[in-house]
Amino acid sequence: MSIQDELRHNNPFSGAVAPEPGSYDDKESVYSDAYELNSDVAEAIFDLLHQKSKAPAKPLSALVLGDAGSGKTHMLERVRRQAAACDVKTVFTYIRAFTDSESVNRHLWREIFLSLVQKSHNGVTQLDIILDEMLGEASATTTPNVKSFVRRFQSILHGICVDFLKALFAYRYGDEDTRLIANTWLDGTIDDEQLGTLNVRDRGGMTPVQLETEAQDIIKSWGMLLAHYGYTMLVCFDQLEGMKDHSIIEKFGFTIDLLVGQVHAMLPLTMFRPGTWSDFSKALDTAARERLSDNRFTMTNCRTIQDAENIIEKRLVAARYHDPKLQEILTWLRGTLAPKYRNSYTPRMIISIANDIVREKSTGNTTKPVLTPIDMDEVIDQFYNKEIESIESNITSWLPDASQLFWALKTFFTANATYSIITSWPEKPTDHLWMLVICDQRDNQSTVFIMHTNGNSSTARAAFSRANNFWHDNKDGRVYYITDHRCPFKWTEATETGKQKQQFMERGGKHINLEREQLSCWFALWNLHVKIQQGDVFSGMQTADNADFEGYMQRRFKKLPPFTFNSSDDPGPVHPSHLSP
């Protein structure tokens, strides 16, 4: 078989984007240790983990700067493997970008739990491993009983949150229904009618400040638990570049202060491109900026052609090419690689060049056209559809989140010049209740979308109250009440909440309960935007930027299920103009 045919059937250069740490599939996992480049950064992060494991209260953090495609995520997978090989008990958590300055602690708490319950390839979660050790020890000395269990750990870990212990006990020892309820408490989405099962405090009457304090206590409790059993948590922040709001960035700084100064056994690791870190850090207070810069590492791009050849060789070896075939392929690639190579190219760029060489030699076409805006639309659309597929296949890793739904819907309407976003509406969002008000420029008609993402009847009543307030100011306005199907309603028409919903519907309000497929589209749009901020949407050497994204939204993006822009100019009596339903 010719080299062209070999590489056409087994091309190790066809993909260059790594998944999240700890979520490597069989194909990508073989490439995780393929680079010698930046092995020193991985060693340094591992050293910090080792220090933290020996002294859980030691105030440590890390900052990694690297261009898009420099191998930051591959580096983290390398750290994970080294920790496992050296028996440094480490759990990885991957924190998505913050969207609300008033709920940063709750966001961090939820993201930590989501990472802990993601199943590995053998079907075991990181939380399963921790609880096996924790509850195995408890069971060895006493019959499983929630009261004795709580007393035991209160005596060992002074100040640990009692409700947290109750939820962990129920998660481990409860029946299927109880475990599900415990899961919703631990991820922050429990509704007020389930509280009695766990005998925990009602969050319904708590203020946002009180909810943030509770979340802080739970994060500290996780730290106590991890430290007691010798675990260290690497808390990875790799989606911060999409955070532009200074109030959110400021609160993120407070989160770093919390993790470094008050929480045991957690090592925060933030990752940025060099240019975006410079802008981001200006919005941080001095303490947070200094904490993050204490251990600062920079990912190195290729400095010589030998670095590039090493990347290609390691990737070929990882794809199970061996001598003499390996040397034949390297010789075949070298002659074409040299004139294309430039110093400071990232590993992703080198892999892209190698893939271009394979394509050129296989097809005989050496022309590489510059992508037009329409071509880039296609690239972005492919990434968007991949995001939908990925999220729909693992929807449990995406908790109900009104702020992300809000952002997706706002982006959808901002792209259409027919509508303007009204930002002066006085109602403020809460953790599970967000509102978006738009105005149709042609008939000056306003529409409000109220997003509610928990099953609490008190939150639902607040949503219907806001709808009434909107109608008070906009007699003929349109109202959509949008919910997540995973937050089931337990009230009946006879309850006060049920009566308010019935009145809402009779007045012309519309209820849209987003199903799995629809939710995947909304979350995918939000995540697509984040990846564009990170420089992770690309084709070959050309990366999509904000201008490309805005153009894509205006030219190509016409549907956010169940809403669709269509060609009709008829405003219609119920629905926003140009929209169906």
N, C-alpha and C positions, 0 to 999 in steps of 0.2 A: 504494500500500500504506500502511495506517495505521501510525502510530508503534508502536502495540502489536504489530502483526503484524511490523514490521521487527525489533523487539527480541526478539520471540519466536523468530525464526529466526536472529538474530545477536546474542545477548545477551552482552556483554563482562563482565557482572557475575555470571555463574553460577558462577565459581570464584574462590577467593581464597587458595589455599595454593600457595606456590611450591615447585618441586622443589629438589633439591640443586644447589649451584653447578655450572655447567658441564653440567648434564644437562637443560636446558630443551628441551621439545619445540616443534614449530613454533607451536602455539597459545599457549603461555605465553611464548615468547621475545619476542613482540610487545609484551608488557606489562612487560618487564624494565626499561625506561627510562621508564615512564609517569609516575613521580612526581618532581616537583621537590623535594618534601619530603625532607629528609635528604640532599640532594645534597652538602652540606658534609661529612657523615660519609664518603661514598664518596670525596670528594676527599682527605680526611685519610688514609684507608687507602691510597689510591693513592700519596700522597706518601711514606708509610713504605716501601711497596714500592720506590719509586724510590730512596729513600735506601739501602735494603738492596742493591739491584742495583749501586749505585756502591761500596758498602763492605760486602761479604758478611759480614765478621766483626763488624760493628757490632751491639752488643746491643740489639735492638729487639723489642717485642711490642705487641699491641694488645688492648684490651678494649672491646667494644661492648655497651651496656646498652639494652634495648628491650623493650617489652611484646610479648606474643604478637600477631602480626598487624601489627606496626609496620613491616614491610618489610625485615627484616635480610637475608633471602636475596635479595630483589630488589636490595638494595644491593650485595651481593657480585657478582651478575651484572653490575651496572653497573661495578664495579671491574675485572672480567675484561675487559669490552669496552674500557674506557679504556686498560688495559695493552696490549691488542692494537693499538689505534689509535695509541698513542704508542711502539710497538715496544719496550716493556719486557718482556723475555722472562720470562713468569710461568707457573708450573704450579700448579694448584689441587689440594689434597688435602683430603678431607672425612673427619674422624675420628669414628667412632661412640663411644658412651659406653664407658668402661672397666668391666670386670666382675670383675677379679681384681687385687688389690694386688700379687701376686707376679709379674705378667707385663706390667706397663705398657709397658716398652720393646718387648717382642715384639708387643704389641697395636698400638703406634704404627707399628712397622716394617711389619706386615702391612697396616694401613690405608693407609699411604703407597703401598705397592705396588699395592693394589687400585685406588686412585684413578688411578695412573699408567697402568694397563692397561685402564681403561674406554674403550670406543670412543666417539668423537664421532659426529656425524651423517654425516660423510664416511668413517667407518670407520677413522680413524686414531687411535691412542692418543697420549697425551702422552709415554709412554716411547718409542714409535716415533720421534717427532720428535727426542728427545734422543739416541737411539742412532744415528739417521741422521747427526747432526752428529759425534758422538763416534767412531763406528766408520768413518764416511766419512773422517775425518781420519787415523785409524790405517791404513786401507786404502790411502791415497794414498802412504804412505811404505814400506809393507811388505806382503808377502803375509799374509793372515789366518792367524795361528798363535797358539794360546793362550799359549804360553810367551813369544813376543816381545811379544804384546799385554800380558800382565801386567807384563813388565819395563818396557815403555814407560810405562805409567801409574804404576808404582811410582816411576819416576825423576821423573815430573812431579808426582805427588801423594803426598808422603811420608806414610806411615802409613795409606794406604788399605788396606782389608781385601782380602787376596789371594783368599780364597774368593768374595768379592763380585764381583771382576773375572772370575774363572773362570765364575761363573754368568751374568754379563752376556754374556760371549763366547759361551757355549753357547746362551743365549736368542736371540742374533742369528744365529749362524752354524751352529748344529746342525741335524740333520735333525729331522723332526717329533717323534720320540720323545725326542730329546735336549732339544729346546726345551721339551717338556712337563715333563721332569725339572727343567730349569733354572727353569721357572716355579714348581714346587713348592718348590724351595730358596728362591727369592726371596720366596715368600709364607709361608715358614716351616713347610710341611706335608710336606716330603720324608720318605720312609721310609728306614730304614737299609739296605735292599737296593739303593737307587739311588745311593748315595754314590759308588761306584766310577766311575760314568759321568762325574761331574764332577771326581773326584779332590779332594774336599773333606773337611773334618773330620767325624767321626761325632758327632752330637749326642746319641746314645743314652746315653752315659755322663756327660753333663754335668749338673751340679747346676743348680737353678733360678737361683742367683746367676750361674753361668757362662753360662747361656743369656741372662740379662738383659745381661750384659757384652758378649756377642757381638752382641746386638741393638743395643746402644748403639754399638758399632763400625760396624755396618752403616748406622745412621742418620747417623753422622758421615761415612761414606764417600759416602752420597748427597749430603751437603752439599758435600763436596770436589768431587765431579763436577759438581754444579750450578754452583758458584762458578766452576770452571775454564771452563765454557762460557757464562758470563754469564746463567744462569737464577736466578730467585728463586722459592722455593716458599712459597705462602701456605697455612699449615697451619690449617685451620678446625676449631675445636672448638665444635659447636653441639648436642651431646646430653649436656651435663654435668649437667643439672638432675635427672636420674634417679639420679645417684650420691649415695647417702646415707651409705655406709660411710666413716667418717673415715679409715681406713687407705688406702682407694683415693684419696680426695681428697688426702691427704698425699703419696702417691706421684705423683699427677698434678702436684702442685707441683714435685716433683723433675724431672718430665719437662719442665716449663716452664723450669726452671733449665738443663737440658741443652740445649734448643733455643736459648735466648737466649745462654747463656754459652759453649757448647762446639761448637755446630754452625754451620757457615757456610751462608749463603744460604737460611735458613729463617726465616720470619716467623710466629710463632704468633699466631693471632687467636681469642680466646674470646668467646662470645656468651651473655648471660644476660638474664633478666628482672630488673629492679632488686631486687625483694624476694628472689629466690632467690640472687642474687649476695651479698647481705648475709650470709645464712646460710652459704653455701658458703665464702666467704672466711675465715670464722672457723676453719675446719679447716685452712687453709693456713699454712705457716710464714711468718714475716715477710718473708723474701727473696722468696718466690714471690708473695706478695700485693703487694709493692712493685713487682716486675717487671711484673705484670699491670696495675697501676694507673698505670704511667709514661705510657702513652698511652691515656687513657680517654675514650670518646665515648658520648654518650647520644642515642638515636634520639628525635626529637620527634614527638609526635602532633599532630593538627589543633588549631590555636589559634584559627582563625576559620572561618566558613562558607565564606569564599573558598578556604581550603585544601581543604575537602571538595569544593567545586565544581571546583577544579583537578584533583583526583584523578579525578573523574568525567569531566571533559573529556579529560584525557590518555588515559584508558582508552578512551573512545569514538574518539578519533583513532587510537589504536593498532589498534582494530578496523576501521579504514578508513571511518569516518564523516567526511564533509567538509561544509563549508557548501554550500548553506543547510540541508541536512538536519541537520547537527550542531547548529546554533543552535536549530532546531525541537525537537530532542530535549532539549537543555539547558533550554529554556524549559518544556518539558513536565514535566521532572523537578524544577525548582527549587521550584515552589510546594509540592510535597509534601515535599521534602527539608528545608526550613527548620524546620518544627515538630518534626522527628524528630532534628535535629542537636544534639549537645552538644559543648562544647569538651573536648579530650583524647581524642576518639574516634580509634582507630587507622585506618590505611588499610583494613585488613580489615573493620572495622565499617562504614566508609563504603560499601564495595563491597557489603556485605551489605544495608545500607539501600537502596541503589539497586536491588538485585535484588528486595527486598521491594516496592518501588514498582512495578517492572515487573510483578511477580506480581499485586499488588493491582489495578492499572489494567487488567490483562488479564482478570482473573477477576471483578472487582467485589467481591471478598472482602477487607475491610480488617481482619478479625479475625486477630490473631496469637497463638495460644494458647501459654501457657507449657508447656514440655515436662515431662511426667510422667516418673518413673523408667523406666516401660516405654517411653516415647517415646525417652528417652536411650539405653536398651538398643539400640534399633533404629539410632540414629545411630552408636553405637560399633561395632555389628556391621557396618554398612556400611563404616566406616573399616577394620575388621579384614579384611573380604573384599577391599577394595582393596589392602591391604598384601599379602595372599596373592598376588593377581594380579600385583602389581608385582614381588615377590620371585621368583615362579616364572618370570616372563618374563626375569629377569636374575639367575639363581641364582649365576652366576659371581662376582657382587659380594659374595656371602656365603660366606666360607670356612668350612670345617668348624670348629666352635667349641663345645667341650664346655660352656663356662661359660654360653653363651646357651641351649643345650639344657637345662641344669640349671635356669636361671632360669624358662624356660617351663614345665617340668614341675612345679617347685615352686609356681608360681602356680596351675597347674591343680589341684593337690591342696589347696593352702591354701584354695581357694574352697569346698571341700566339708567340712562339719563332721564327716563320718564319719571323716576321717583327720587325724592330727596329724603334724607334721614333727619328726623326731628330730634334734636339733642337736648331740648329745653324741658322735656317732660319731668315734672317734679318728683315722681315716684322713684325711689332708689331700689336697686336690685338687692336681693338677699341671696343666701347660699343656694337655694333651689328655686328661685323665682326671679326671672329676668323679663324685661319688656323691651320691645323694639317698636317705635312709632315711625311710620313712613307717610309721605304725602305724595299723591298723584299730581304731577305738575299740570295736567290738562284740565282736571275738574276741581283741583284744590281739595280733594277728598282725602281724609286721613284714615289710616288703618293701624290698629295696634295688634301686635303679636305678643301673647303672654306665655312664656315658657315655664312650665312647672315640672320639676323632676324629682319629686319624692311622693310617697303615698299618704302623706299627712293631711288629714281633713282640715287642720288649721291653716296650712299653706294654701290649700284649695280655696278656702273661704277668703283668704287674702287676695288670691287671684281674681275671684269674682267681684270682690270689693273694688279692685283696681279697674276692672272692666266697667263697673258702674260709674266710677270717677271719670273715666275716659268718655263715656256716653254723656255724662253731665256737661262736659265741655265740648263734645262733638256729637250733637244729636243724631246725625245721620252717619256717624263713623262706623267702620267695620271692625269687628273684634274676632281674633282667632285665639283659641285656647289650645296650646300645643303641649302634649305630654309624651312621656316615654312609656311604651307598653310594659316595660319591666317594673313600673311603679303602679301596681294595680290599685284600683279604688275599692275600698271596703265599705263605703257608706251607701245607704239605701235612699230612695226618694223620700222616706219618712224622716230622715235626719235633717238637721239644719243645713248641712253641707249639700245634701241631695236636693233640698228645696231651692237653694241658691243656684245650683247648677241648672235645674229645670227652668228657673226664671231667666237665667242667662241664655239658654237655648231658645226659649219662647220670644225673647227680645231680638233674636236674629244672630246671636253669637254662634260661632262654629267651633266644634271640638275636633282636633286632629290628633289622633293617638299614633305616634310614629312607630312603625314596626321595624323589625331587625334590618330589612333591606334598606328602608328609608334612613334609619339612624346611621347605617354604615356610610351612606352618601354624605350626610351632614358632618360626621366626624372626619371623614376622608378629606373634605374640603378644608376643614380647620388644619388638619395635619399636613396637607399639601402646602398650605401657606407657610407653616413652620419649616418644612424642608426646603422651601425656596429661600427663606431667610438664612438657612444653614449652608446653602450652596450645594444641596444634595439632589437637585433636579437638573439633569444634564443629558446631553447627547455627545459622545466623544469628548472633544476638548471644549465644547461650548456649553456654558452653564446658564440656566434661566435665572433672571433677576426680577425685581419687583415690576419693572416696566413690562416684561414679558408676561408676568402673571396678570397684570391689569388688562393687557391686550387680550389674553386668553379669555378672561372673564367677560369682556365686552363682545368679542367676536364669536366665541365658541360655546360658552357656558350658558345654556338656556333652561336647564332643569335642575331643581333641587326638590326631589319628590316630597310631597305630592304637587308642589308648585311648578308651573311651567310657563315661561314666556311664550306667547304665541303671536300670530300676526294680526289678530283681531283688534280693531280700534274701538270696539263697543265696550264702554266701561262696565256695563252689566249692573244689575240692581244689588247684588250681594258681594261679589268677589272683586278684589282689586283689578284694575284695568290690566289687560294683557296677561292675566293669570288664570290658570285653571288648577284645581277646581275653584 
